[in-house]
Amino acid sequence: MDYVFVKDAPGLCHHATRPRGYDFSVDAVHSKDMESRRADYRSMHSVQQILTASIIWLCRAGKDNVWLGRVPCTWPTAEALQILRESGAL
């Protein structure tokens, strides 16, 4: 599995780390990278998908149609929490 997040900007803070497949400097999606990232995401275990989607939701501060488009990411809260508990992530 390739990386879902990449360091995409100068600096040491969290603003330098972004989901792979999108170039902020020109506000453009890189189709091939996005397709690859989505495939990597789909191959993750549920707990990994939930944590990854949560990080993206936090970064985007709301619904996202770029990074989370065409991938599973709509769990009811109770179901997501149960999956995280059962996996030992919580």
PDB file of N, CA, C and O in Angstrom:
ATOM      1  N   MET A   1       0.849  -1.181   0.000  1.00  0.00           N
ATOM      2  CA  MET A   1       0.000   0.000   0.000  1.00  0.00           C
ATOM      3  C   MET A   1       0.887   1.233   0.000  1.00  0.00           C
ATOM      4  O   MET A   1       1.850   1.315   0.762  1.00  0.00           O
ATOM      5  N   ASP A   2       0.565   2.172  -0.840  1.00  0.00           N
ATOM      6  CA  ASP A   2       1.315   3.411  -0.921  1.00  0.00           C
ATOM      7  C   ASP A   2       0.806   4.351   0.170  1.00  0.00           C
ATOM      8  O   ASP A   2      -0.113   4.009   0.915  1.00  0.00           O
ATOM      9  N   TYR A   3       1.394   5.511   0.258  1.00  0.00           N
ATOM     10  CA  TYR A   3       0.990   6.469   1.278  1.00  0.00           C
ATOM     11  C   TYR A   3      -0.260   7.232   0.864  1.00  0.00           C
ATOM     12  O   TYR A   3      -0.406   7.614  -0.297  1.00  0.00           O
ATOM     13  N   VAL A   4      -1.151   7.448   1.805  1.00  0.00           N
ATOM     14  CA  VAL A   4      -2.354   8.234   1.569  1.00  0.00           C
ATOM     15  C   VAL A   4      -2.035   9.712   1.739  1.00  0.00           C
ATOM     16  O   VAL A   4      -2.581  10.558   1.031  1.00  0.00           O
ATOM     17  N   PHE A   5      -1.154  10.016   2.675  1.00  0.00           N
ATOM     18  CA  PHE A   5      -0.763  11.393   2.943  1.00  0.00           C
ATOM     19  C   PHE A   5       0.690  11.594   2.536  1.00  0.00           C
ATOM     20  O   PHE A   5       1.511  10.688   2.679  1.00  0.00           O
ATOM     21  N   VAL A   6       1.003  12.774   2.033  1.00  0.00           N
ATOM     22  CA  VAL A   6       2.367  13.116   1.632  1.00  0.00           C
ATOM     23  C   VAL A   6       2.729  14.493   2.178  1.00  0.00           C
ATOM     24  O   VAL A   6       1.857  15.323   2.437  1.00  0.00           O
ATOM     25  N   LYS A   7       4.024  14.720   2.347  1.00  0.00           N
ATOM     26  CA  LYS A   7       4.481  16.068   2.702  1.00  0.00           C
ATOM     27  C   LYS A   7       4.504  16.861   1.408  1.00  0.00           C
ATOM     28  O   LYS A   7       5.255  16.540   0.486  1.00  0.00           O
ATOM     29  N   ASP A   8       3.679  17.898   1.343  1.00  0.00           N
ATOM     30  CA  ASP A   8       3.434  18.596   0.083  1.00  0.00           C
ATOM     31  C   ASP A   8       3.763  20.086   0.146  1.00  0.00           C
ATOM     32  O   ASP A   8       3.488  20.829  -0.796  1.00  0.00           O
ATOM     33  N   ALA A   9       4.352  20.516   1.260  1.00  0.00           N
ATOM     34  CA  ALA A   9       4.640  21.944   1.395  1.00  0.00           C
ATOM     35  C   ALA A   9       5.813  22.113   2.358  1.00  0.00           C
ATOM     36  O   ALA A   9       6.121  21.202   3.126  1.00  0.00           O
ATOM     37  N   PRO A  10       6.459  23.257   2.322  1.00  0.00           N
ATOM     38  CA  PRO A  10       7.553  23.487   3.267  1.00  0.00           C
ATOM     39  C   PRO A  10       7.014  23.670   4.677  1.00  0.00           C
ATOM     40  O   PRO A  10       5.859  24.054   4.862  1.00  0.00           O
ATOM     41  N   GLY A  11       7.832  23.401   5.646  1.00  0.00           N
ATOM     42  CA  GLY A  11       7.444  23.623   7.030  1.00  0.00           C
ATOM     43  C   GLY A  11       7.359  22.336   7.811  1.00  0.00           C
ATOM     44  O   GLY A  11       7.415  21.242   7.250  1.00  0.00           O
ATOM     45  N   LEU A  12       7.224  22.480   9.101  1.00  0.00           N
ATOM     46  CA  LEU A  12       7.197  21.328   9.992  1.00  0.00           C
ATOM     47  C   LEU A  12       5.814  21.035  10.547  1.00  0.00           C
ATOM     48  O   LEU A  12       5.604  19.972  11.131  1.00  0.00           O
ATOM     49  N   CYS A  13       4.888  21.925  10.386  1.00  0.00           N
ATOM     50  CA  CYS A  13       3.576  21.741  10.998  1.00  0.00           C
ATOM     51  C   CYS A  13       2.662  20.889  10.114  1.00  0.00           C
ATOM     52  O   CYS A  13       3.037  20.500   9.008  1.00  0.00           O
ATOM     53  N   HIS A  14       1.483  20.611  10.608  1.00  0.00           N
ATOM     54  CA  HIS A  14       0.539  19.732   9.919  1.00  0.00           C
ATOM     55  C   HIS A  14       0.075  20.290   8.565  1.00  0.00           C
ATOM     56  O   HIS A  14      -0.433  19.536   7.734  1.00  0.00           O
ATOM     57  N   HIS A  15       0.240  21.563   8.339  1.00  0.00           N
ATOM     58  CA  HIS A  15      -0.179  22.143   7.058  1.00  0.00           C
ATOM     59  C   HIS A  15       0.663  21.636   5.895  1.00  0.00           C
ATOM     60  O   HIS A  15       0.260  21.762   4.738  1.00  0.00           O
ATOM     61  N   ALA A  16       1.829  21.065   6.190  1.00  0.00           N
ATOM     62  CA  ALA A  16       2.702  20.552   5.138  1.00  0.00           C
ATOM     63  C   ALA A  16       2.285  19.151   4.690  1.00  0.00           C
ATOM     64  O   ALA A  16       2.711  18.692   3.630  1.00  0.00           O
ATOM     65  N   THR A  17       1.469  18.475   5.472  1.00  0.00           N
ATOM     66  CA  THR A  17       1.045  17.119   5.147  1.00  0.00           C
ATOM     67  C   THR A  17      -0.361  17.155   4.581  1.00  0.00           C
ATOM     68  O   THR A  17      -1.282  17.700   5.190  1.00  0.00           O
ATOM     69  N   ARG A  18      -0.512  16.560   3.396  1.00  0.00           N
ATOM     70  CA  ARG A  18      -1.801  16.599   2.704  1.00  0.00           C
ATOM     71  C   ARG A  18      -2.082  15.258   2.054  1.00  0.00           C
ATOM     72  O   ARG A  18      -1.157  14.484   1.808  1.00  0.00           O
ATOM     73  N   PRO A  19      -3.348  14.973   1.771  1.00  0.00           N
ATOM     74  CA  PRO A  19      -3.668  13.740   1.049  1.00  0.00           C
ATOM     75  C   PRO A  19      -3.049  13.751  -0.346  1.00  0.00           C
ATOM     76  O   PRO A  19      -3.047  14.775  -1.030  1.00  0.00           O
ATOM     77  N   ARG A  20      -2.528  12.607  -0.753  1.00  0.00           N
ATOM     78  CA  ARG A  20      -1.919  12.469  -2.075  1.00  0.00           C
ATOM     79  C   ARG A  20      -2.981  12.618  -3.158  1.00  0.00           C
ATOM     80  O   ARG A  20      -4.116  12.173  -2.983  1.00  0.00           O
ATOM     81  N   GLY A  21      -2.619  13.239  -4.273  1.00  0.00           N
ATOM     82  CA  GLY A  21      -3.510  13.334  -5.416  1.00  0.00           C
ATOM     83  C   GLY A  21      -4.080  14.712  -5.682  1.00  0.00           C
ATOM     84  O   GLY A  21      -4.894  14.883  -6.589  1.00  0.00           O
ATOM     85  N   TYR A  22      -3.660  15.700  -4.899  1.00  0.00           N
ATOM     86  CA  TYR A  22      -4.186  17.047  -5.084  1.00  0.00           C
ATOM     87  C   TYR A  22      -3.050  18.047  -4.930  1.00  0.00           C
ATOM     88  O   TYR A  22      -2.296  17.980  -3.959  1.00  0.00           O
ATOM     89  N   ASP A  23      -2.919  18.954  -5.855  1.00  0.00           N
ATOM     90  CA  ASP A  23      -1.868  19.965  -5.817  1.00  0.00           C
ATOM     91  C   ASP A  23      -2.468  21.294  -5.392  1.00  0.00           C
ATOM     92  O   ASP A  23      -3.165  21.950  -6.166  1.00  0.00           O
ATOM     93  N   PHE A  24      -2.193  21.683  -4.154  1.00  0.00           N
ATOM     94  CA  PHE A  24      -2.737  22.925  -3.623  1.00  0.00           C
ATOM     95  C   PHE A  24      -2.177  24.147  -4.327  1.00  0.00           C
ATOM     96  O   PHE A  24      -2.855  25.169  -4.434  1.00  0.00           O
ATOM     97  N   SER A  25      -0.945  24.051  -4.807  1.00  0.00           N
ATOM     98  CA  SER A  25      -0.316  25.230  -5.400  1.00  0.00           C
ATOM     99  C   SER A  25      -1.026  25.694  -6.667  1.00  0.00           C
ATOM    100  O   SER A  25      -0.970  26.875  -7.013  1.00  0.00           O
ATOM    101  N   VAL A  26      -1.696  24.772  -7.362  1.00  0.00           N
ATOM    102  CA  VAL A  26      -2.429  25.145  -8.571  1.00  0.00           C
ATOM    103  C   VAL A  26      -3.908  24.753  -8.493  1.00  0.00           C
ATOM    104  O   VAL A  26      -4.638  24.856  -9.479  1.00  0.00           O
ATOM    105  N   ASP A  27      -4.345  24.297  -7.296  1.00  0.00           N
ATOM    106  CA  ASP A  27      -5.735  23.907  -7.065  1.00  0.00           C
ATOM    107  C   ASP A  27      -6.212  22.899  -8.117  1.00  0.00           C
ATOM    108  O   ASP A  27      -7.210  23.118  -8.803  1.00  0.00           O
ATOM    109  N   ALA A  28      -5.464  21.780  -8.224  1.00  0.00           N
ATOM    110  CA  ALA A  28      -5.790  20.802  -9.259  1.00  0.00           C
ATOM    111  C   ALA A  28      -5.647  19.373  -8.740  1.00  0.00           C
ATOM    112  O   ALA A  28      -4.764  19.065  -7.939  1.00  0.00           O
ATOM    113  N   VAL A  29      -6.529  18.525  -9.216  1.00  0.00           N
ATOM    114  CA  VAL A  29      -6.466  17.095  -8.908  1.00  0.00           C
ATOM    115  C   VAL A  29      -5.527  16.425  -9.899  1.00  0.00           C
ATOM    116  O   VAL A  29      -5.598  16.678 -11.101  1.00  0.00           O
ATOM    117  N   HIS A  30      -4.652  15.574  -9.392  1.00  0.00           N
ATOM    118  CA  HIS A  30      -3.801  14.738 -10.242  1.00  0.00           C
ATOM    119  C   HIS A  30      -4.509  13.393 -10.368  1.00  0.00           C
ATOM    120  O   HIS A  30      -4.446  12.565  -9.460  1.00  0.00           O
ATOM    121  N   SER A  31      -5.174  13.181 -11.481  1.00  0.00           N
ATOM    122  CA  SER A  31      -6.057  12.029 -11.671  1.00  0.00           C
ATOM    123  C   SER A  31      -5.386  10.700 -11.353  1.00  0.00           C
ATOM    124  O   SER A  31      -5.964   9.876 -10.644  1.00  0.00           O
ATOM    125  N   LYS A  32      -4.188  10.478 -11.858  1.00  0.00           N
ATOM    126  CA  LYS A  32      -3.506   9.203 -11.654  1.00  0.00           C
ATOM    127  C   LYS A  32      -3.184   8.978 -10.173  1.00  0.00           C
ATOM    128  O   LYS A  32      -3.408   7.886  -9.650  1.00  0.00           O
ATOM    129  N   ASP A  33      -2.658  10.006  -9.497  1.00  0.00           N
ATOM    130  CA  ASP A  33      -2.361   9.897  -8.066  1.00  0.00           C
ATOM    131  C   ASP A  33      -3.637   9.713  -7.253  1.00  0.00           C
ATOM    132  O   ASP A  33      -3.663   8.930  -6.303  1.00  0.00           O
ATOM    133  N   MET A  34      -4.694  10.432  -7.621  1.00  0.00           N
ATOM    134  CA  MET A  34      -5.961  10.324  -6.897  1.00  0.00           C
ATOM    135  C   MET A  34      -6.534   8.920  -7.056  1.00  0.00           C
ATOM    136  O   MET A  34      -7.016   8.334  -6.087  1.00  0.00           O
ATOM    137  N   GLU A  35      -6.486   8.383  -8.254  1.00  0.00           N
ATOM    138  CA  GLU A  35      -6.982   7.027  -8.503  1.00  0.00           C
ATOM    139  C   GLU A  35      -6.196   6.010  -7.684  1.00  0.00           C
ATOM    140  O   GLU A  35      -6.780   5.094  -7.105  1.00  0.00           O
ATOM    141  N   SER A  36      -4.900   6.162  -7.634  1.00  0.00           N
ATOM    142  CA  SER A  36      -4.042   5.265  -6.863  1.00  0.00           C
ATOM    143  C   SER A  36      -4.333   5.382  -5.366  1.00  0.00           C
ATOM    144  O   SER A  36      -4.408   4.374  -4.663  1.00  0.00           O
ATOM    145  N   ARG A  37      -4.495   6.617  -4.882  1.00  0.00           N
ATOM    146  CA  ARG A  37      -4.788   6.833  -3.459  1.00  0.00           C
ATOM    147  C   ARG A  37      -6.130   6.227  -3.083  1.00  0.00           C
ATOM    148  O   ARG A  37      -6.268   5.625  -2.018  1.00  0.00           O
ATOM    149  N   ARG A  38      -7.119   6.386  -3.956  1.00  0.00           N
ATOM    150  CA  ARG A  38      -8.443   5.804  -3.682  1.00  0.00           C
ATOM    151  C   ARG A  38      -8.361   4.283  -3.634  1.00  0.00           C
ATOM    152  O   ARG A  38      -9.009   3.659  -2.794  1.00  0.00           O
ATOM    153  N   ALA A  39      -7.582   3.681  -4.517  1.00  0.00           N
ATOM    154  CA  ALA A  39      -7.404   2.222  -4.503  1.00  0.00           C
ATOM    155  C   ALA A  39      -6.718   1.792  -3.210  1.00  0.00           C
ATOM    156  O   ALA A  39      -7.111   0.795  -2.604  1.00  0.00           O
ATOM    157  N   ASP A  40      -5.699   2.535  -2.782  1.00  0.00           N
ATOM    158  CA  ASP A  40      -5.028   2.223  -1.515  1.00  0.00           C
ATOM    159  C   ASP A  40      -6.015   2.323  -0.351  1.00  0.00           C
ATOM    160  O   ASP A  40      -6.032   1.472   0.538  1.00  0.00           O
ATOM    161  N   TYR A  41      -6.826   3.363  -0.371  1.00  0.00           N
ATOM    162  CA  TYR A  41      -7.818   3.573   0.696  1.00  0.00           C
ATOM    163  C   TYR A  41      -8.806   2.411   0.735  1.00  0.00           C
ATOM    164  O   TYR A  41      -9.106   1.885   1.807  1.00  0.00           O
ATOM    165  N   ARG A  42      -9.316   2.007  -0.439  1.00  0.00           N
ATOM    166  CA  ARG A  42     -10.289   0.910  -0.485  1.00  0.00           C
ATOM    167  C   ARG A  42      -9.704  -0.397   0.023  1.00  0.00           C
ATOM    168  O   ARG A  42     -10.441  -1.244   0.527  1.00  0.00           O
ATOM    169  N   SER A  43      -8.390  -0.579  -0.100  1.00  0.00           N
ATOM    170  CA  SER A  43      -7.763  -1.816   0.347  1.00  0.00           C
ATOM    171  C   SER A  43      -7.482  -1.834   1.851  1.00  0.00           C
ATOM    172  O   SER A  43      -7.069  -2.860   2.391  1.00  0.00           O
ATOM    173  N   MET A  44      -7.699  -0.725   2.515  1.00  0.00           N
ATOM    174  CA  MET A  44      -7.460  -0.644   3.961  1.00  0.00           C
ATOM    175  C   MET A  44      -8.527  -1.409   4.735  1.00  0.00           C
ATOM    176  O   MET A  44      -9.626  -1.648   4.234  1.00  0.00           O
ATOM    177  N   HIS A  45      -8.186  -1.787   5.966  1.00  0.00           N
ATOM    178  CA  HIS A  45      -9.170  -2.337   6.890  1.00  0.00           C
ATOM    179  C   HIS A  45     -10.116  -1.212   7.306  1.00  0.00           C
ATOM    180  O   HIS A  45      -9.776  -0.033   7.200  1.00  0.00           O
ATOM    181  N   SER A  46     -11.292  -1.581   7.775  1.00  0.00           N
ATOM    182  CA  SER A  46     -12.297  -0.572   8.170  1.00  0.00           C
ATOM    183  C   SER A  46     -11.748   0.447   9.152  1.00  0.00           C
ATOM    184  O   SER A  46     -11.988   1.645   9.003  1.00  0.00           O
ATOM    185  N   VAL A  47     -11.016  -0.016  10.152  1.00  0.00           N
ATOM    186  CA  VAL A  47     -10.497   0.909  11.162  1.00  0.00           C
ATOM    187  C   VAL A  47      -9.542   1.921  10.531  1.00  0.00           C
ATOM    188  O   VAL A  47      -9.548   3.090  10.918  1.00  0.00           O
ATOM    189  N   GLN A  48      -8.736   1.502   9.583  1.00  0.00           N
ATOM    190  CA  GLN A  48      -7.834   2.423   8.893  1.00  0.00           C
ATOM    191  C   GLN A  48      -8.617   3.425   8.059  1.00  0.00           C
ATOM    192  O   GLN A  48      -8.275   4.607   8.025  1.00  0.00           O
ATOM    193  N   GLN A  49      -9.663   2.961   7.387  1.00  0.00           N
ATOM    194  CA  GLN A  49     -10.497   3.870   6.600  1.00  0.00           C
ATOM    195  C   GLN A  49     -11.163   4.903   7.492  1.00  0.00           C
ATOM    196  O   GLN A  49     -11.205   6.086   7.155  1.00  0.00           O
ATOM    197  N   ILE A  50     -11.682   4.460   8.624  1.00  0.00           N
ATOM    198  CA  ILE A  50     -12.368   5.383   9.544  1.00  0.00           C
ATOM    199  C   ILE A  50     -11.401   6.449  10.042  1.00  0.00           C
ATOM    200  O   ILE A  50     -11.738   7.633  10.057  1.00  0.00           O
ATOM    201  N   LEU A  51     -10.210   6.042  10.448  1.00  0.00           N
ATOM    202  CA  LEU A  51      -9.236   7.010  10.949  1.00  0.00           C
ATOM    203  C   LEU A  51      -8.771   7.956   9.840  1.00  0.00           C
ATOM    204  O   LEU A  51      -8.640   9.158  10.069  1.00  0.00           O
ATOM    205  N   THR A  52      -8.525   7.431   8.660  1.00  0.00           N
ATOM    206  CA  THR A  52      -8.106   8.267   7.540  1.00  0.00           C
ATOM    207  C   THR A  52      -9.188   9.266   7.159  1.00  0.00           C
ATOM    208  O   THR A  52      -8.908  10.451   6.981  1.00  0.00           O
ATOM    209  N   ALA A  53     -10.430   8.788   7.033  1.00  0.00           N
ATOM    210  CA  ALA A  53     -11.544   9.681   6.699  1.00  0.00           C
ATOM    211  C   ALA A  53     -11.724  10.746   7.775  1.00  0.00           C
ATOM    212  O   ALA A  53     -12.005  11.902   7.460  1.00  0.00           O
ATOM    213  N   SER A  54     -11.564  10.367   9.042  1.00  0.00           N
ATOM    214  CA  SER A  54     -11.707  11.335  10.134  1.00  0.00           C
ATOM    215  C   SER A  54     -10.661  12.434  10.040  1.00  0.00           C
ATOM    216  O   SER A  54     -10.967  13.607  10.254  1.00  0.00           O
ATOM    217  N   ILE A  55      -9.427  12.060   9.719  1.00  0.00           N
ATOM    218  CA  ILE A  55      -8.371  13.062   9.567  1.00  0.00           C
ATOM    219  C   ILE A  55      -8.710  14.007   8.419  1.00  0.00           C
ATOM    220  O   ILE A  55      -8.552  15.222   8.544  1.00  0.00           O
ATOM    221  N   ILE A  56      -9.170  13.458   7.315  1.00  0.00           N
ATOM    222  CA  ILE A  56      -9.534  14.306   6.166  1.00  0.00           C
ATOM    223  C   ILE A  56     -10.713  15.202   6.520  1.00  0.00           C
ATOM    224  O   ILE A  56     -10.703  16.389   6.190  1.00  0.00           O
ATOM    225  N   TRP A  57     -11.733  14.654   7.188  1.00  0.00           N
ATOM    226  CA  TRP A  57     -12.871  15.481   7.589  1.00  0.00           C
ATOM    227  C   TRP A  57     -12.411  16.631   8.483  1.00  0.00           C
ATOM    228  O   TRP A  57     -12.885  17.758   8.334  1.00  0.00           O
ATOM    229  N   LEU A  58     -11.491  16.355   9.411  1.00  0.00           N
ATOM    230  CA  LEU A  58     -10.979  17.406  10.289  1.00  0.00           C
ATOM    231  C   LEU A  58     -10.220  18.466   9.494  1.00  0.00           C
ATOM    232  O   LEU A  58     -10.384  19.663   9.731  1.00  0.00           O
ATOM    233  N   CYS A  59      -9.397  18.026   8.556  1.00  0.00           N
ATOM    234  CA  CYS A  59      -8.628  18.969   7.736  1.00  0.00           C
ATOM    235  C   CYS A  59      -9.532  19.825   6.860  1.00  0.00           C
ATOM    236  O   CYS A  59      -9.290  21.020   6.692  1.00  0.00           O
ATOM    237  N   ARG A  60     -10.558  19.225   6.309  1.00  0.00           N
ATOM    238  CA  ARG A  60     -11.452  19.930   5.386  1.00  0.00           C
ATOM    239  C   ARG A  60     -12.539  20.712   6.120  1.00  0.00           C
ATOM    240  O   ARG A  60     -13.190  21.570   5.524  1.00  0.00           O
ATOM    241  N   ALA A  61     -12.743  20.427   7.405  1.00  0.00           N
ATOM    242  CA  ALA A  61     -13.755  21.094   8.222  1.00  0.00           C
ATOM    243  C   ALA A  61     -15.150  20.950   7.633  1.00  0.00           C
ATOM    244  O   ALA A  61     -15.942  21.892   7.656  1.00  0.00           O
ATOM    245  N   GLY A  62     -15.445  19.777   7.110  1.00  0.00           N
ATOM    246  CA  GLY A  62     -16.771  19.522   6.568  1.00  0.00           C
ATOM    247  C   GLY A  62     -16.757  18.460   5.497  1.00  0.00           C
ATOM    248  O   GLY A  62     -15.757  17.767   5.306  1.00  0.00           O
ATOM    249  N   LYS A  63     -17.856  18.336   4.806  1.00  0.00           N
ATOM    250  CA  LYS A  63     -17.996  17.327   3.756  1.00  0.00           C
ATOM    251  C   LYS A  63     -16.948  17.548   2.682  1.00  0.00           C
ATOM    252  O   LYS A  63     -16.653  18.681   2.301  1.00  0.00           O
ATOM    253  N   ASP A  64     -16.394  16.450   2.203  1.00  0.00           N
ATOM    254  CA  ASP A  64     -15.349  16.520   1.194  1.00  0.00           C
ATOM    255  C   ASP A  64     -15.751  15.719  -0.029  1.00  0.00           C
ATOM    256  O   ASP A  64     -16.138  14.556   0.089  1.00  0.00           O
ATOM    257  N   ASN A  65     -15.663  16.324  -1.195  1.00  0.00           N
ATOM    258  CA  ASN A  65     -15.979  15.621  -2.440  1.00  0.00           C
ATOM    259  C   ASN A  65     -14.742  15.353  -3.287  1.00  0.00           C
ATOM    260  O   ASN A  65     -14.840  14.734  -4.347  1.00  0.00           O
ATOM    261  N   VAL A  66     -13.581  15.813  -2.831  1.00  0.00           N
ATOM    262  CA  VAL A  66     -12.353  15.615  -3.593  1.00  0.00           C
ATOM    263  C   VAL A  66     -11.647  14.353  -3.122  1.00  0.00           C
ATOM    264  O   VAL A  66     -11.511  13.398  -3.887  1.00  0.00           O
ATOM    265  N   TRP A  67     -11.196  14.337  -1.869  1.00  0.00           N
ATOM    266  CA  TRP A  67     -10.389  13.236  -1.365  1.00  0.00           C
ATOM    267  C   TRP A  67     -11.216  12.020  -0.980  1.00  0.00           C
ATOM    268  O   TRP A  67     -10.725  10.893  -1.048  1.00  0.00           O
ATOM    269  N   LEU A  68     -12.455  12.230  -0.580  1.00  0.00           N
ATOM    270  CA  LEU A  68     -13.286  11.111  -0.143  1.00  0.00           C
ATOM    271  C   LEU A  68     -14.334  10.726  -1.173  1.00  0.00           C
ATOM    272  O   LEU A  68     -15.198   9.895  -0.894  1.00  0.00           O
ATOM    273  N   GLY A  69     -14.271  11.313  -2.347  1.00  0.00           N
ATOM    274  CA  GLY A  69     -15.197  10.945  -3.409  1.00  0.00           C
ATOM    275  C   GLY A  69     -14.926   9.538  -3.910  1.00  0.00           C
ATOM    276  O   GLY A  69     -13.775   9.158  -4.125  1.00  0.00           O
ATOM    277  N   ARG A  70     -15.975   8.775  -4.092  1.00  0.00           N
ATOM    278  CA  ARG A  70     -15.903   7.410  -4.634  1.00  0.00           C
ATOM    279  C   ARG A  70     -15.181   6.409  -3.741  1.00  0.00           C
ATOM    280  O   ARG A  70     -14.656   5.410  -4.231  1.00  0.00           O
ATOM    281  N   VAL A  71     -15.151   6.669  -2.427  1.00  0.00           N
ATOM    282  CA  VAL A  71     -14.612   5.692  -1.480  1.00  0.00           C
ATOM    283  C   VAL A  71     -15.575   5.560  -0.303  1.00  0.00           C
ATOM    284  O   VAL A  71     -16.312   6.501  -0.007  1.00  0.00           O
ATOM    285  N   PRO A  72     -15.583   4.403   0.379  1.00  0.00           N
ATOM    286  CA  PRO A  72     -16.476   4.239   1.524  1.00  0.00           C
ATOM    287  C   PRO A  72     -16.051   5.149   2.673  1.00  0.00           C
ATOM    288  O   PRO A  72     -14.896   5.122   3.099  1.00  0.00           O
ATOM    289  N   CYS A  73     -16.984   5.950   3.169  1.00  0.00           N
ATOM    290  CA  CYS A  73     -16.626   6.864   4.262  1.00  0.00           C
ATOM    291  C   CYS A  73     -17.847   7.367   5.035  1.00  0.00           C
ATOM    292  O   CYS A  73     -17.757   8.384   5.723  1.00  0.00           O
ATOM    293  N   THR A  74     -18.961   6.690   4.936  1.00  0.00           N
ATOM    294  CA  THR A  74     -20.168   7.184   5.606  1.00  0.00           C
ATOM    295  C   THR A  74     -20.690   6.158   6.609  1.00  0.00           C
ATOM    296  O   THR A  74     -21.722   5.525   6.385  1.00  0.00           O
ATOM    297  N   TRP A  75     -19.973   6.004   7.706  1.00  0.00           N
ATOM    298  CA  TRP A  75     -20.397   5.094   8.758  1.00  0.00           C
ATOM    299  C   TRP A  75     -21.246   5.860   9.760  1.00  0.00           C
ATOM    300  O   TRP A  75     -20.951   7.013  10.073  1.00  0.00           O
ATOM    301  N   PRO A  76     -22.300   5.226  10.266  1.00  0.00           N
ATOM    302  CA  PRO A  76     -22.977   5.835  11.406  1.00  0.00           C
ATOM    303  C   PRO A  76     -21.976   5.919  12.564  1.00  0.00           C
ATOM    304  O   PRO A  76     -21.134   5.035  12.719  1.00  0.00           O
ATOM    305  N   THR A  77     -22.063   6.957  13.359  1.00  0.00           N
ATOM    306  CA  THR A  77     -21.104   7.169  14.443  1.00  0.00           C
ATOM    307  C   THR A  77     -21.000   5.953  15.357  1.00  0.00           C
ATOM    308  O   THR A  77     -19.897   5.528  15.701  1.00  0.00           O
ATOM    309  N   ALA A  78     -22.131   5.394  15.750  1.00  0.00           N
ATOM    310  CA  ALA A  78     -22.110   4.239  16.651  1.00  0.00           C
ATOM    311  C   ALA A  78     -21.370   3.058  16.025  1.00  0.00           C
ATOM    312  O   ALA A  78     -20.624   2.359  16.709  1.00  0.00           O
ATOM    313  N   GLU A  79     -21.576   2.836  14.729  1.00  0.00           N
ATOM    314  CA  GLU A  79     -20.892   1.736  14.045  1.00  0.00           C
ATOM    315  C   GLU A  79     -19.382   1.995  13.965  1.00  0.00           C
ATOM    316  O   GLU A  79     -18.588   1.085  14.200  1.00  0.00           O
ATOM    317  N   ALA A  80     -18.991   3.203  13.643  1.00  0.00           N
ATOM    318  CA  ALA A  80     -17.569   3.541  13.567  1.00  0.00           C
ATOM    319  C   ALA A  80     -16.896   3.376  14.922  1.00  0.00           C
ATOM    320  O   ALA A  80     -15.794   2.834  15.011  1.00  0.00           O
ATOM    321  N   LEU A  81     -17.556   3.842  15.976  1.00  0.00           N
ATOM    322  CA  LEU A  81     -16.992   3.697  17.318  1.00  0.00           C
ATOM    323  C   LEU A  81     -16.863   2.221  17.711  1.00  0.00           C
ATOM    324  O   LEU A  81     -15.873   1.828  18.328  1.00  0.00           O
ATOM    325  N   GLN A  82     -17.848   1.416  17.360  1.00  0.00           N
ATOM    326  CA  GLN A  82     -17.779  -0.022  17.654  1.00  0.00           C
ATOM    327  C   GLN A  82     -16.598  -0.667  16.916  1.00  0.00           C
ATOM    328  O   GLN A  82     -15.862  -1.459  17.505  1.00  0.00           O
ATOM    329  N   ILE A  83     -16.416  -0.339  15.658  1.00  0.00           N
ATOM    330  CA  ILE A  83     -15.289  -0.863  14.884  1.00  0.00           C
ATOM    331  C   ILE A  83     -13.966  -0.436  15.515  1.00  0.00           C
ATOM    332  O   ILE A  83     -13.051  -1.250  15.643  1.00  0.00           O
ATOM    333  N   LEU A  84     -13.857   0.819  15.905  1.00  0.00           N
ATOM    334  CA  LEU A  84     -12.626   1.305  16.534  1.00  0.00           C
ATOM    335  C   LEU A  84     -12.364   0.629  17.874  1.00  0.00           C
ATOM    336  O   LEU A  84     -11.221   0.294  18.187  1.00  0.00           O
ATOM    337  N   ARG A  85     -13.422   0.424  18.673  1.00  0.00           N
ATOM    338  CA  ARG A  85     -13.258  -0.268  19.964  1.00  0.00           C
ATOM    339  C   ARG A  85     -12.832  -1.721  19.771  1.00  0.00           C
ATOM    340  O   ARG A  85     -11.907  -2.200  20.427  1.00  0.00           O
ATOM    341  N   GLU A  86     -13.522  -2.420  18.856  1.00  0.00           N
ATOM    342  CA  GLU A  86     -13.240  -3.839  18.630  1.00  0.00           C
ATOM    343  C   GLU A  86     -11.821  -4.053  18.104  1.00  0.00           C
ATOM    344  O   GLU A  86     -11.223  -5.101  18.350  1.00  0.00           O
ATOM    345  N   SER A  87     -11.285  -3.084  17.391  1.00  0.00           N
ATOM    346  CA  SER A  87      -9.951  -3.216  16.818  1.00  0.00           C
ATOM    347  C   SER A  87      -8.860  -2.796  17.804  1.00  0.00           C
ATOM    348  O   SER A  87      -7.672  -2.996  17.551  1.00  0.00           O
ATOM    349  N   GLY A  88      -9.278  -2.212  18.935  1.00  0.00           N
ATOM    350  CA  GLY A  88      -8.314  -1.724  19.909  1.00  0.00           C
ATOM    351  C   GLY A  88      -7.784  -0.335  19.601  1.00  0.00           C
ATOM    352  O   GLY A  88      -6.836   0.124  20.238  1.00  0.00           O
ATOM    353  N   ALA A  89      -8.390   0.342  18.624  1.00  0.00           N
ATOM    354  CA  ALA A  89      -7.948   1.695  18.257  1.00  0.00           C
ATOM    355  C   ALA A  89      -8.404   2.742  19.269  1.00  0.00           C
ATOM    356  O   ALA A  89      -7.838   3.834  19.324  1.00  0.00           O
ATOM    357  N   LEU A  90      -9.420   2.422  20.068  1.00  0.00           N
ATOM    358  CA  LEU A  90      -9.879   3.351  21.107  1.00  0.00           C
ATOM    359  C   LEU A  90      -9.548   2.792  22.477  1.00  0.00           C
ATOM    360  O   LEU A  90      -9.852   3.422  23.490  1.00  0.00           O
TER     361      LEU A  90
END
